[in-house]
Amino acid sequence: MALVLVNKFVLTATPEEFEKVFRETAEFMRAQPGFLRYRLVRSDTDPTVYINIAEWTDREALLSLNDRPEMVEHRAEIRTVAIPDPHFCSPVLDVEGAPR
Amino acid sequence: MALVLVNKFVLTATPEEFEKVFRETAEFMRAQPGFLRYRLVRSDTDPTVYINIAEWTDREALLSLNDRPEMVEHRAEIRTVAIPDPHFCSPVLDVEGAPR
């Protein structure tokens, strides 16, 4: 079953620094088997908050990256610019707007 | 510009009670102008956490609902089953997986 990784980041650096590091990590993730897509959004409610919503084919695809040296490095790097709060999630409901 | 509403809910009732109330609210939202889609996911990391990711055409569409009596009622009802933590967000990056 699809896995949705929702990761909330609270900035500890500037938005520019965070986005630079995030893009590097995301470029690595994007090239891995099982990666489907991600969307990075920034909170207008609290501009120190970014949320990454990433879709993977399955949990194993993401877990298999955990011990890869590049992954360990990217994880360490992102922690120098933000505090992550990741949730591995399963879809419950997917609803499109009513046709007009 | 598109608005992404990311709302994290921490359960104060059973998952069944929360999902029932959420579905009722979502059915109302779905019928409103400007609503595009939503996805409700449940955290495997912490099963007392649900996250709703809703897309709207723009912030005004969502804000215009704020004072509607149905909205006030739905908001009150959902607070009887979970603690919401909503973030109004703007898209920063949207990336699809690399072709294989």
Backbone of each chain as ProteinMPNN parsed JSONL, in Angstrom:
{"seq_chain_A": "MALVLVNKFVLTATPEEFEKVFRETAEFMRAQPGFLRYRLVRSDTDPTVYINIAEWTDREALLSLNDRPEMVEHRAEIRTVAIPDPHFCSPVLDVEGAPR", "coords_chain_A": {"N_chain_A": [[0.848, -1.206, 0.0], [0.376, 2.265, -0.657], [2.616, 4.682, 0.715], [2.535, 7.595, 2.627], [4.601, 10.137, 3.428], [4.619, 12.512, 5.799], [6.239, 15.297, 6.648], [6.994, 17.634, 8.939], [8.758, 20.62, 9.143], [10.482, 22.727, 11.294], [12.005, 25.751, 11.014], [15.453, 26.391, 11.676], [17.268, 27.882, 10.547], [17.76, 30.211, 7.815], [15.025, 30.655, 5.428], [16.038, 30.38, 2.83], [18.431, 28.934, 3.185], [17.383, 26.559, 4.25], [15.746, 25.679, 2.086], [17.641, 25.209, 0.11], [19.178, 23.045, 1.157], [17.099, 21.228, 1.447], [16.328, 20.797, -1.235], [18.59, 19.479, -2.244], [18.556, 17.08, -0.783], [16.072, 16.129, -1.612], [16.494, 15.733, -4.278], [18.14, 13.548, -4.263], [16.384, 11.63, -3.078], [14.395, 11.494, -5.002], [15.517, 10.063, -7.051], [15.411, 7.47, -6.212], [14.288, 3.998, -6.151], [10.79, 3.405, -5.964], [10.013, 5.897, -5.186], [7.465, 8.255, -5.641], [6.29, 10.951, -5.742], [6.74, 14.319, -4.479], [5.571, 17.048, -2.499], [6.419, 20.176, -1.47], [5.385, 22.442, 0.918], [4.86, 25.729, 2.303], [4.055, 27.128, 5.406], [1.637, 29.661, 5.727], [0.451, 30.397, 7.962], [2.363, 30.07, 9.966], [5.31, 31.126, 9.147], [7.778, 29.967, 9.733], [7.482, 27.361, 9.414], [7.697, 24.538, 7.328], [6.21, 22.022, 5.276], [6.65, 18.807, 4.133], [5.2, 16.662, 1.829], [5.335, 13.534, 0.88], [5.079, 10.912, -1.481], [5.342, 7.431, -1.632], [5.782, 4.196, -3.144], [5.598, 2.125, -1.315], [6.17, 1.358, 2.157], [8.506, -0.111, 2.619], [10.231, 0.584, 0.569], [11.06, 3.124, 1.294], [12.132, 2.669, 3.839], [14.278, 1.054, 3.212], [16.201, 2.774, 2.465], [17.206, 3.84, 4.713], [19.724, 3.216, 5.98], [21.611, 3.867, 4.154], [24.627, 5.487, 3.246], [24.473, 8.042, 1.981], [21.936, 8.826, 2.727], [22.08, 8.995, 5.493], [23.849, 11.093, 5.678], [22.399, 13.183, 4.379], [20.258, 13.378, 6.129], [21.498, 14.237, 8.437], [22.414, 16.682, 7.546], [20.08, 18.117, 7.016], [19.129, 18.473, 9.533], [20.677, 20.501, 10.451], [19.502, 22.774, 9.643], [16.791, 22.752, 10.234], [14.146, 21.509, 12.406], [12.943, 18.356, 12.168], [9.739, 16.641, 11.982], [8.67, 13.832, 11.417], [6.033, 11.852, 10.013], [5.11, 8.656, 9.178], [2.627, 7.685, 7.075], [-0.609, 6.208, 6.32], [-2.928, 6.173, 3.615], [-6.314, 7.185, 4.127], [-8.696, 8.376, 3.215], [-9.469, 9.615, -0.015], [-10.529, 12.258, -1.748], [-12.088, 13.855, -4.427], [-13.137, 17.085, -5.655], [-16.647, 17.839, -6.041], [-18.202, 17.432, -9.223], [-19.015, 20.286, -11.26]], "CA_chain_A": [[0.0, 0.0, 0.0], [1.117, 3.523, -0.737], [3.024, 5.33, 1.951], [2.635, 9.047, 2.556], [5.459, 10.658, 4.485], [4.342, 13.923, 6.071], [7.336, 15.742, 7.505], [6.904, 19.063, 9.276], [10.06, 21.17, 9.498], [10.519, 24.057, 11.897], [13.301, 26.32, 10.629], [16.439, 26.914, 12.62], [18.137, 28.698, 9.682], [16.918, 31.045, 6.943], [14.271, 29.882, 4.435], [16.912, 30.093, 1.683], [19.329, 27.836, 3.574], [16.58, 25.335, 4.338], [15.299, 25.228, 0.754], [18.814, 24.691, -0.597], [19.468, 21.71, 1.688], [15.961, 20.366, 1.129], [16.391, 20.44, -2.659], [19.651, 18.487, -2.433], [18.052, 15.814, -0.257], [14.939, 15.704, -2.431], [17.045, 15.267, -5.555], [18.592, 12.182, -3.982], [15.204, 10.783, -2.857], [13.66, 11.41, -6.261], [16.173, 9.083, -7.932], [15.368, 6.137, -5.605], [13.143, 3.16, -6.507], [9.649, 3.494, -5.049], [9.6, 7.295, -4.997], [6.43, 8.667, -6.594], [6.285, 12.418, -5.869], [6.612, 15.053, -3.231], [5.15, 18.44, -2.554], [6.86, 20.964, -0.316], [4.585, 23.649, 1.114], [5.298, 26.562, 3.419], [2.899, 27.621, 6.144], [1.389, 31.098, 5.858], [0.045, 30.54, 9.368], [3.62, 30.235, 10.686], [6.302, 31.019, 8.064], [8.954, 29.176, 10.097], [7.098, 25.959, 9.217], [7.53, 23.922, 6.01], [5.718, 20.646, 5.382], [6.885, 17.996, 2.947], [4.254, 15.554, 1.686], [5.982, 12.689, -0.119], [4.413, 9.635, -1.719], [6.184, 6.308, -2.019], [4.962, 3.028, -3.476], [5.411, 1.333, -0.104], [7.011, 1.701, 3.303], [9.795, -0.795, 2.532], [11.076, 1.35, -0.349], [11.638, 4.232, 2.046], [12.943, 2.126, 4.937], [15.5, 0.449, 2.667], [17.197, 3.85, 2.3], [17.582, 4.372, 6.019], [21.116, 3.046, 6.382], [22.506, 4.264, 3.072], [25.465, 6.599, 3.725], [23.962, 9.328, 1.483], [20.737, 9.15, 3.493], [22.545, 9.398, 6.825], [24.44, 12.42, 5.491], [21.325, 14.148, 4.096], [19.464, 13.54, 7.341], [22.3, 15.069, 9.346], [22.501, 18.033, 6.993], [18.803, 18.829, 7.142], [18.974, 18.812, 10.951], [21.427, 21.725, 10.752], [18.696, 23.931, 9.202], [15.392, 22.642, 10.677], [13.788, 20.386, 13.281], [11.914, 17.575, 11.475], [8.735, 15.89, 12.752], [8.135, 12.971, 10.355], [5.01, 10.83, 10.244], [4.818, 7.686, 8.13], [1.164, 7.632, 7.101], [-1.364, 5.413, 5.35], [-4.113, 6.878, 3.142], [-7.617, 6.766, 4.666], [-9.713, 8.874, 2.275], [-9.019, 10.486, -1.097], [-11.788, 12.771, -2.299], [-12.019, 14.945, -5.403], [-14.281, 17.997, -5.601], [-17.835, 17.441, -6.806], [-18.263, 18.082, -10.533], [-19.922, 21.443, -11.27]], "C_chain_A": [[0.879, 1.251, 0.0], [1.461, 4.049, 0.652], [3.083, 6.83, 1.703], [3.49, 9.506, 3.739], [5.154, 12.146, 4.644], [5.381, 14.385, 7.08], [7.245, 17.248, 7.699], [8.282, 19.531, 9.732], [9.892, 22.542, 10.14], [11.926, 24.612, 11.689], [14.171, 26.7, 11.817], [17.486, 27.736, 11.851], [17.219, 29.574, 8.818], [16.139, 30.138, 5.982], [15.152, 29.491, 3.248], [17.838, 28.918, 1.99], [18.571, 26.513, 3.637], [16.233, 24.808, 2.952], [16.454, 24.644, -0.058], [19.11, 23.248, -0.155], [18.342, 20.736, 1.346], [16.026, 19.883, -0.318], [17.454, 19.375, -2.924], [19.191, 17.105, -1.969], [16.967, 15.265, -1.174], [15.418, 15.158, -3.771], [17.546, 13.823, -5.409], [17.395, 11.232, -3.86], [14.501, 10.476, -4.169], [14.222, 10.317, -7.174], [16.035, 7.647, -7.411], [14.143, 5.336, -6.061], [12.018, 3.313, -5.474], [9.177, 4.916, -4.812], [8.573, 7.678, -6.047], [6.423, 10.18, -6.815], [6.38, 13.055, -4.49], [6.126, 16.462, -3.523], [5.65, 19.099, -1.284], [5.991, 22.206, -0.243], [5.149, 24.423, 2.303], [4.063, 27.138, 4.089], [2.824, 29.137, 6.098], [1.003, 31.41, 7.304], [1.275, 30.8, 10.234], [4.755, 30.039, 9.681], [7.602, 30.315, 8.458], [8.676, 27.678, 9.904], [6.994, 25.616, 7.729], [6.989, 22.515, 6.236], [5.976, 19.941, 4.055], [5.904, 16.83, 2.947], [4.784, 14.693, 0.543], [5.237, 11.373, -0.253], [5.417, 8.616, -2.223], [5.288, 5.118, -2.309], [4.643, 2.201, -2.234], [6.463, 1.726, 0.935], [8.416, 1.107, 3.176], [10.767, -0.003, 1.647], [11.794, 2.476, 0.4], [12.566, 3.713, 3.149], [14.272, 1.572, 4.436], [16.596, 1.494, 2.472], [17.861, 4.236, 3.61], [19.079, 4.33, 6.346], [22.108, 3.412, 5.288], [23.321, 5.482, 3.519], [24.966, 7.96, 3.245], [22.77, 9.791, 2.323], [21.12, 9.667, 4.882], [23.095, 10.823, 6.75], [23.362, 13.486, 5.264], [20.512, 14.437, 5.358], [20.193, 14.447, 8.326], [22.311, 16.515, 8.87], [21.205, 18.804, 7.216], [18.555, 19.237, 8.6], [19.81, 20.025, 11.354], [20.607, 22.971, 10.378], [17.248, 23.889, 9.683], [15.225, 21.46, 11.627], [12.674, 19.604, 12.6], [10.96, 16.883, 12.446], [8.015, 14.976, 11.764], [7.049, 12.01, 10.84], [4.889, 9.951, 9.006], [3.312, 7.453, 8.178], [0.591, 6.706, 6.038], [-2.588, 6.202, 4.924], [-5.388, 6.302, 3.762], [-8.717, 7.14, 3.671], [-9.041, 9.753, 1.23], [-10.267, 10.98, -1.807], [-11.546, 13.951, -3.228], [-13.258, 15.826, -5.236], [-15.43, 17.483, -6.457], [-17.801, 18.12, -8.168], [-19.286, 19.209, -10.505], [-20.624, 21.548, -12.613]], "O_chain_A": [[1.966, 1.278, 0.577], [0.711, 3.885, 1.614], [3.618, 7.279, 0.689], [3.139, 9.286, 4.899], [5.401, 12.94, 3.737], [5.403, 13.924, 8.222], [7.396, 18.028, 6.758], [8.898, 18.916, 10.601], [9.231, 23.417, 9.581], [12.911, 24.02, 12.13], [13.701, 27.247, 12.814], [18.459, 28.219, 12.43], [16.019, 29.657, 9.082], [16.533, 28.996, 5.745], [15.022, 28.386, 2.72], [18.012, 28.02, 1.167], [19.041, 25.486, 3.148], [16.408, 23.621, 2.676], [16.266, 23.698, -0.823], [19.269, 22.353, -0.985], [18.587, 19.58, 1.002], [15.806, 18.704, -0.595], [17.243, 18.472, -3.734], [19.4, 16.101, -2.651], [16.948, 14.072, -1.476], [14.82, 14.237, -4.328], [17.393, 12.999, -6.311], [17.388, 10.158, -4.462], [14.069, 9.35, -4.414], [13.493, 9.723, -7.967], [16.479, 6.707, -8.069], [13.087, 5.91, -6.327], [12.267, 3.346, -4.269], [8.078, 5.133, -4.301], [8.795, 7.445, -7.235], [6.538, 10.64, -7.951], [6.133, 12.41, -3.471], [6.255, 16.981, -4.632], [5.357, 18.656, -0.173], [5.869, 22.943, -1.222], [5.813, 23.868, 3.177], [3.134, 27.584, 3.416], [3.803, 29.826, 6.387], [1.199, 32.521, 7.797], [1.241, 31.644, 11.129], [5.127, 28.902, 9.39], [8.452, 30.087, 7.598], [9.528, 26.837, 10.195], [6.306, 26.295, 6.968], [7.271, 21.89, 7.258], [5.572, 20.417, 2.994], [5.787, 16.102, 3.932], [4.693, 15.076, -0.624], [4.813, 10.788, 0.744], [6.226, 8.891, -3.109], [4.174, 5.029, -1.793], [3.551, 1.645, -2.114], [7.488, 2.334, 0.625], [9.399, 1.734, 3.571], [11.963, 0.072, 1.931], [12.974, 2.742, 0.169], [13.651, 4.255, 3.363], [15.275, 1.615, 5.148], [17.771, 1.154, 2.331], [18.919, 4.866, 3.633], [19.63, 5.275, 6.911], [23.317, 3.28, 5.477], [22.768, 6.411, 4.107], [25.018, 8.934, 3.996], [22.61, 10.981, 2.596], [20.556, 10.644, 5.376], [22.846, 11.648, 7.629], [23.4, 14.556, 5.872], [20.13, 15.577, 5.623], [19.589, 15.309, 8.964], [22.229, 17.45, 9.667], [21.223, 19.986, 7.559], [17.863, 20.219, 8.869], [19.674, 20.527, 12.47], [20.97, 24.087, 10.749], [16.537, 24.886, 9.558], [16.042, 20.54, 11.653], [11.565, 20.12, 12.461], [11.324, 16.579, 13.582], [6.907, 15.277, 11.32], [7.139, 11.438, 11.926], [4.599, 10.441, 7.915], [2.78, 7.064, 9.218], [1.21, 6.453, 5.005], [-3.232, 6.838, 5.759], [-5.525, 5.087, 3.904], [-9.564, 6.314, 3.33], [-8.15, 10.541, 1.55], [-10.988, 10.185, -2.41], [-10.884, 14.921, -2.861], [-14.292, 15.375, -4.742], [-15.226, 16.791, -7.454], [-17.406, 19.282, -8.258], [-20.302, 19.113, -9.817], [-21.428, 22.457, -12.82]]}, "seq_chain_B": "MALVLVNKFVLTATPEEFEKVFRETAEFMRAQPGFLRYRLVRSDTDPTVYINIAEWTDREALLSLNDRPEMVEHRAEIRTVAIPDPHFCSPVLDVEGAPR", "coords_chain_B": {"N_chain_B": [[-3.409, 32.045, -6.106], [-2.927, 28.571, -5.527], [-4.13, 27.065, -2.519], [-2.975, 25.142, 0.154], [-4.259, 23.308, 2.676], [-3.049, 22.066, 5.55], [-3.881, 19.987, 8.02], [-3.371, 18.805, 11.124], [-4.606, 16.325, 13.205], [-5.047, 15.39, 16.518], [-6.256, 12.656, 18.102], [-9.03, 12.633, 20.381], [-11.0, 10.996, 20.794], [-12.405, 7.838, 19.706], [-10.908, 6.263, 16.762], [-12.98, 5.573, 14.962], [-15.091, 7.267, 15.71], [-13.921, 9.759, 15.206], [-13.442, 9.566, 12.407], [-16.036, 9.4, 11.411], [-17.158, 11.935, 12.078], [-15.338, 13.537, 10.717], [-15.837, 12.797, 8.05], [-18.41, 13.813, 7.656], [-17.994, 16.586, 7.901], [-16.181, 16.904, 5.793], [-17.739, 16.251, 3.65], [-19.426, 18.423, 3.491], [-17.515, 20.48, 2.961], [-16.551, 19.661, 0.508], [-18.573, 20.292, -1.246], [-18.361, 22.967, -1.631], [-17.626, 26.08, -3.405], [-14.46, 26.378, -4.974], [-13.2, 24.34, -3.692], [-10.881, 21.745, -4.234], [-9.64, 19.139, -3.742], [-9.172, 16.583, -1.22], [-7.052, 14.738, 0.961], [-7.066, 12.359, 3.383], [-4.908, 11.108, 5.773], [-3.548, 8.59, 7.955], [-1.387, 8.453, 10.698], [1.175, 6.05, 10.922], [3.274, 6.139, 12.53], [2.386, 7.404, 14.842], [-0.533, 6.384, 15.851], [-2.612, 7.897, 16.92], [-2.73, 10.147, 15.523], [-4.061, 11.919, 12.814], [-3.842, 13.293, 9.523], [-5.011, 15.831, 7.518], [-4.897, 16.761, 4.175], [-5.701, 19.281, 2.25], [-6.725, 20.724, -0.821], [-7.339, 23.888, -2.2], [-8.665, 26.287, -4.495], [-7.922, 28.879, -3.895], [-7.024, 30.994, -1.124], [-9.069, 32.732, -0.314], [-11.428, 31.465, -0.993], [-11.639, 29.491, 0.934], [-11.551, 31.001, 3.312], [-13.893, 32.44, 3.064], [-15.806, 30.745, 3.949], [-15.671, 30.723, 6.628], [-17.452, 32.013, 8.493], [-19.865, 30.886, 8.058], [-22.82, 29.319, 9.255], [-22.968, 26.477, 9.149], [-20.303, 25.806, 8.973], [-19.235, 26.758, 11.355], [-20.553, 25.054, 13.075], [-19.618, 22.508, 12.219], [-16.919, 22.823, 12.815], [-16.987, 23.054, 15.574], [-17.948, 20.546, 16.19], [-15.944, 18.81, 15.324], [-13.991, 19.382, 17.103], [-14.79, 18.039, 19.306], [-13.851, 15.522, 19.029], [-11.178, 15.528, 18.352], [-7.981, 17.263, 18.524], [-7.29, 19.954, 16.582], [-4.643, 21.159, 14.385], [-4.177, 23.423, 12.375], [-2.592, 24.44, 9.322], [-2.408, 26.961, 7.007], [-1.155, 26.799, 3.837], [1.298, 27.561, 1.268], [2.227, 26.333, -1.934], [5.584, 25.286, -2.568], [7.435, 23.61, -3.86], [6.865, 21.159, -6.349], [7.323, 17.95, -7.187], [7.731, 15.305, -9.412], [8.445, 11.77, -9.584], [11.49, 10.573, -11.097], [11.525, 9.53, -14.517], [11.657, 6.038, -15.394]], "CA_chain_B": [[-2.544, 30.87, -6.033], [-3.51, 27.445, -4.794], [-3.913, 26.998, -1.079], [-2.965, 23.788, 0.701], [-4.541, 23.317, 4.108], [-2.556, 20.854, 6.208], [-4.466, 20.01, 9.357], [-3.018, 17.623, 11.918], [-5.58, 16.076, 14.261], [-4.701, 14.406, 17.55], [-7.533, 12.105, 18.572], [-9.472, 12.613, 21.783], [-12.073, 9.996, 20.786], [-11.943, 6.658, 18.96], [-10.736, 6.51, 15.328], [-14.276, 5.452, 14.288], [-15.839, 8.503, 15.985], [-13.271, 10.845, 14.457], [-13.648, 9.426, 10.959], [-17.448, 9.714, 11.133], [-17.316, 13.393, 12.117], [-14.533, 14.101, 9.638], [-16.538, 12.567, 6.775], [-19.548, 14.747, 7.572], [-17.427, 17.912, 7.619], [-15.553, 16.874, 4.479], [-18.826, 16.227, 2.654], [-19.843, 19.829, 3.372], [-16.43, 21.234, 2.321], [-16.45, 19.186, -0.86], [-19.621, 20.901, -2.07], [-18.178, 24.426, -1.675], [-16.817, 26.607, -4.512], [-13.04, 26.563, -4.676], [-12.625, 23.092, -3.167], [-10.326, 20.892, -5.288], [-9.544, 17.743, -3.292], [-8.459, 16.38, 0.03], [-6.559, 13.399, 1.274], [-6.899, 12.125, 4.818], [-3.993, 10.016, 6.06], [-3.395, 8.305, 9.38], [0.019, 8.189, 10.994], [1.589, 4.764, 11.476], [4.251, 6.526, 13.556], [1.566, 7.658, 16.027], [-1.894, 6.153, 15.341], [-3.591, 8.876, 17.41], [-2.595, 11.317, 14.645], [-4.536, 11.946, 11.431], [-3.481, 14.548, 8.863], [-5.804, 16.131, 6.331], [-4.213, 17.638, 3.228], [-6.789, 19.722, 1.37], [-6.338, 21.743, -1.799], [-8.367, 24.844, -2.585], [-8.186, 27.154, -5.582], [-7.303, 30.06, -3.293], [-7.265, 31.207, 0.3], [-10.33, 33.444, -0.111], [-12.516, 30.479, -1.078], [-11.735, 28.822, 2.232], [-11.863, 32.003, 4.341], [-15.283, 32.888, 2.915], [-16.678, 29.782, 4.647], [-15.396, 30.781, 8.061], [-18.561, 32.447, 9.351], [-21.094, 30.16, 7.719], [-23.282, 28.571, 10.431], [-22.619, 25.052, 9.024], [-18.875, 25.697, 9.224], [-19.065, 26.95, 12.801], [-21.05, 23.835, 13.693], [-18.689, 21.42, 11.913], [-15.675, 23.078, 13.535], [-17.244, 22.723, 16.985], [-18.149, 19.104, 16.293], [-14.681, 18.103, 15.157], [-13.22, 19.609, 18.328], [-15.219, 17.093, 20.345], [-13.215, 14.219, 18.782], [-9.744, 15.676, 18.075], [-7.391, 18.603, 18.643], [-6.745, 20.302, 15.269], [-3.487, 22.059, 14.295], [-4.235, 23.747, 10.947], [-1.663, 25.377, 8.679], [-2.674, 27.409, 5.648], [0.169, 26.72, 3.217], [1.499, 27.842, -0.153], [3.152, 25.385, -2.555], [6.944, 25.761, -2.85], [7.998, 22.697, -4.865], [6.081, 19.966, -6.694], [8.268, 17.156, -7.97], [7.363, 13.921, -9.747], [9.557, 10.847, -9.674], [12.198, 10.515, -12.374], [11.085, 8.418, -15.365], [12.576, 4.89, -15.355]], "C_chain_B": [[-3.203, 29.792, -5.174], [-3.183, 27.53, -3.31], [-3.942, 25.529, -0.666], [-3.182, 23.904, 2.205], [-4.062, 21.992, 4.686], [-3.024, 20.909, 7.658], [-4.168, 18.696, 10.066], [-4.018, 17.495, 13.058], [-5.02, 15.052, 15.243], [-6.007, 13.948, 18.187], [-7.765, 12.295, 20.069], [-10.657, 11.657, 21.909], [-11.542, 8.778, 20.031], [-11.743, 7.042, 17.488], [-12.076, 6.492, 14.588], [-15.087, 6.736, 14.486], [-15.254, 9.668, 15.199], [-13.603, 10.746, 12.975], [-15.086, 9.749, 10.563], [-17.65, 11.238, 11.06], [-16.538, 14.046, 10.974], [-15.248, 13.971, 8.296], [-17.686, 13.546, 6.589], [-19.054, 16.15, 7.211], [-16.89, 17.966, 6.195], [-16.609, 16.885, 3.373], [-19.339, 17.657, 2.425], [-18.794, 20.639, 2.606], [-16.383, 20.943, 0.826], [-17.439, 19.883, -1.801], [-19.406, 22.404, -2.26], [-17.326, 24.865, -2.869], [-15.36, 26.761, -4.085], [-12.383, 25.308, -4.124], [-12.112, 22.237, -4.323], [-10.29, 19.419, -4.865], [-8.981, 17.707, -1.881], [-8.029, 14.937, 0.132], [-6.397, 13.337, 2.781], [-5.976, 10.94, 4.99], [-3.927, 9.812, 7.571], [-1.951, 7.929, 9.63], [0.212, 6.773, 11.517], [2.588, 5.005, 12.609], [3.538, 6.747, 14.89], [0.103, 7.549, 15.605], [-2.962, 7.071, 15.937], [-3.563, 10.142, 16.554], [-3.165, 11.031, 13.254], [-4.083, 13.283, 10.835], [-4.345, 14.7, 7.614], [-5.029, 17.112, 5.46], [-5.256, 18.033, 2.184], [-6.297, 20.803, 0.428], [-7.549, 22.577, -2.183], [-7.785, 25.733, -3.681], [-7.447, 28.369, -5.019], [-7.765, 30.208, -1.845], [-8.646, 31.825, 0.565], [-11.515, 32.471, -0.109], [-12.735, 29.808, 0.275], [-12.147, 29.812, 3.327], [-13.327, 32.434, 4.276], [-16.267, 31.955, 3.625], [-16.677, 29.989, 6.156], [-16.604, 31.077, 8.946], [-19.884, 31.78, 9.02], [-21.513, 29.297, 8.913], [-22.898, 27.084, 10.356], [-21.152, 24.833, 9.384], [-18.582, 25.808, 10.716], [-19.463, 25.66, 13.533], [-20.077, 22.661, 13.476], [-17.393, 21.573, 12.712], [-15.829, 22.693, 15.01], [-17.325, 21.209, 17.161], [-16.819, 18.356, 16.221], [-13.797, 18.274, 16.402], [-13.68, 18.723, 19.487], [-14.52, 15.742, 20.185], [-11.703, 14.306, 18.539], [-9.296, 17.11, 18.322], [-6.753, 18.949, 17.301], [-5.535, 21.226, 15.374], [-3.342, 22.461, 12.816], [-3.142, 24.709, 10.506], [-2.165, 25.685, 7.271], [-1.319, 27.507, 4.959], [0.147, 27.111, 1.742], [2.491, 26.831, -0.711], [4.51, 26.033, -2.809], [7.552, 24.931, -3.981], [7.029, 21.537, -5.092], [6.951, 19.138, -7.61], [7.764, 15.729, -8.167], [8.609, 13.069, -9.797], [10.192, 10.853, -11.062], [11.653, 9.36, -13.205], [12.112, 7.289, -15.33], [12.624, 4.204, -16.716]], "O_chain_B": [[-3.935, 30.081, -4.228], [-2.118, 27.997, -2.907], [-4.819, 24.771, -1.082], [-2.388, 24.522, 2.915], [-4.594, 20.931, 4.36], [-2.607, 21.778, 8.423], [-4.641, 17.63, 9.671], [-4.249, 18.453, 13.795], [-4.574, 13.977, 14.843], [-6.762, 14.749, 18.738], [-6.862, 12.148, 20.893], [-11.245, 11.519, 22.982], [-10.346, 8.701, 19.75], [-12.327, 8.016, 17.014], [-12.292, 7.302, 13.685], [-15.7, 7.235, 13.542], [-15.982, 10.461, 14.603], [-14.002, 11.734, 12.358], [-15.324, 10.311, 9.494], [-18.235, 11.755, 10.108], [-17.018, 14.989, 10.344], [-15.266, 14.91, 7.5], [-17.908, 14.049, 5.487], [-19.612, 16.814, 6.338], [-17.109, 18.94, 5.475], [-16.399, 17.455, 2.302], [-19.647, 18.04, 1.296], [-19.14, 21.399, 1.702], [-16.204, 21.838, 0.0], [-17.175, 20.041, -2.993], [-20.177, 23.052, -2.969], [-16.428, 24.143, -3.3], [-15.068, 27.215, -2.979], [-11.156, 25.212, -4.086], [-12.835, 22.024, -5.296], [-10.844, 18.559, -5.549], [-8.389, 18.677, -1.408], [-8.572, 14.047, -0.524], [-5.69, 14.147, 3.381], [-6.222, 9.876, 4.423], [-4.206, 10.72, 8.354], [-1.358, 7.172, 8.862], [-0.486, 6.339, 12.433], [2.728, 4.189, 13.521], [4.027, 6.329, 15.94], [-0.455, 8.503, 15.062], [-4.112, 7.028, 15.5], [-4.288, 11.097, 16.829], [-2.808, 10.046, 12.607], [-3.955, 14.279, 11.548], [-4.399, 13.808, 6.767], [-4.565, 18.151, 5.929], [-5.645, 17.223, 1.342], [-5.543, 21.691, 0.827], [-8.63, 22.055, -2.453], [-6.57, 25.906, -3.779], [-6.464, 28.829, -5.599], [-8.76, 29.621, -1.42], [-9.307, 31.483, 1.546], [-12.466, 32.623, 0.657], [-13.869, 29.588, 0.701], [-12.991, 29.499, 4.166], [-13.932, 32.754, 5.3], [-17.416, 32.323, 3.871], [-17.555, 29.501, 6.868], [-16.768, 30.479, 10.01], [-20.908, 32.079, 9.636], [-20.678, 28.623, 9.518], [-22.543, 26.489, 11.374], [-20.79, 23.834, 10.006], [-17.783, 25.048, 11.264], [-18.799, 25.236, 14.479], [-19.755, 21.924, 14.408], [-16.841, 20.596, 13.218], [-14.937, 22.094, 15.611], [-16.837, 20.659, 18.148], [-16.594, 17.395, 16.957], [-12.965, 17.42, 16.709], [-13.027, 18.67, 20.529], [-14.579, 14.905, 21.085], [-11.02, 13.282, 18.522], [-10.1, 18.041, 18.33], [-5.776, 18.312, 16.907], [-5.411, 21.986, 16.334], [-2.503, 21.919, 12.096], [-2.808, 25.662, 11.211], [-2.328, 24.785, 6.448], [-0.431, 28.215, 5.434], [-0.876, 27.008, 1.066], [3.479, 26.501, -0.056], [4.582, 27.193, -3.216], [8.11, 25.474, -4.934], [6.449, 21.004, -4.147], [7.285, 19.582, -8.709], [7.417, 15.04, -7.208], [9.707, 13.577, -10.025], [9.525, 11.104, -12.066], [11.346, 8.305, -12.651], [13.312, 7.551, -15.247], [13.341, 3.217, -16.885]]}, "name": "protein", "num_of_chains": 2, "seq": "MALVLVNKFVLTATPEEFEKVFRETAEFMRAQPGFLRYRLVRSDTDPTVYINIAEWTDREALLSLNDRPEMVEHRAEIRTVAIPDPHFCSPVLDVEGAPRMALVLVNKFVLTATPEEFEKVFRETAEFMRAQPGFLRYRLVRSDTDPTVYINIAEWTDREALLSLNDRPEMVEHRAEIRTVAIPDPHFCSPVLDVEGAPR"}
